[in-house]
Amino acid sequence: MNAKEMTVWIFGIALLFALLVSPVACTMNRQRSIAEAIKAGADPVAAKCAIEGDQGYSPDCILNAAQRQK
């Protein structure tokens, strides 16, 4: 294997690794943000719904929003 092929393989493996790790890093960042909001005194469900937004239309978020409308 020559140097050019080795460079292509290393770049490909690094790119694959970055693509696989990126969603995990985003999820961990959201979870950390939720934990910090809860430590600061926010309602756990409200913090989760506010930070994660409408991802998946969680029943907890829908119920929480409906209760706030009353």
Secondary structure in CASP SS format (residue, H / E / C, confidence):
PFRMAT SS
TARGET T0000
AUTHOR 0000-0000-0000
METHOD secondary structure of the structure
MODEL  1
M C 1.00
N C 1.00
A H 1.00
K H 1.00
E H 1.00
M H 1.00
T H 1.00
V H 1.00
W H 1.00
I H 1.00
F H 1.00
G H 1.00
I H 1.00
A H 1.00
L H 1.00
L H 1.00
F H 1.00
A H 1.00
L H 1.00
L H 1.00
V H 1.00
S H 1.00
P H 1.00
V H 1.00
A H 1.00
C H 1.00
T H 1.00
M H 1.00
N H 1.00
R H 1.00
Q H 1.00
R H 1.00
S H 1.00
I H 1.00
A H 1.00
E H 1.00
A H 1.00
I H 1.00
K H 1.00
A C 1.00
G C 1.00
A C 1.00
D C 1.00
P H 1.00
V H 1.00
A H 1.00
A H 1.00
K H 1.00
C H 1.00
A H 1.00
I H 1.00
E H 1.00
G C 1.00
D C 1.00
Q C 1.00
G C 1.00
Y C 1.00
S C 1.00
P H 1.00
D H 1.00
C H 1.00
I H 1.00
L H 1.00
N H 1.00
A H 1.00
A H 1.00
Q H 1.00
R H 1.00
Q H 1.00
K C 1.00
END
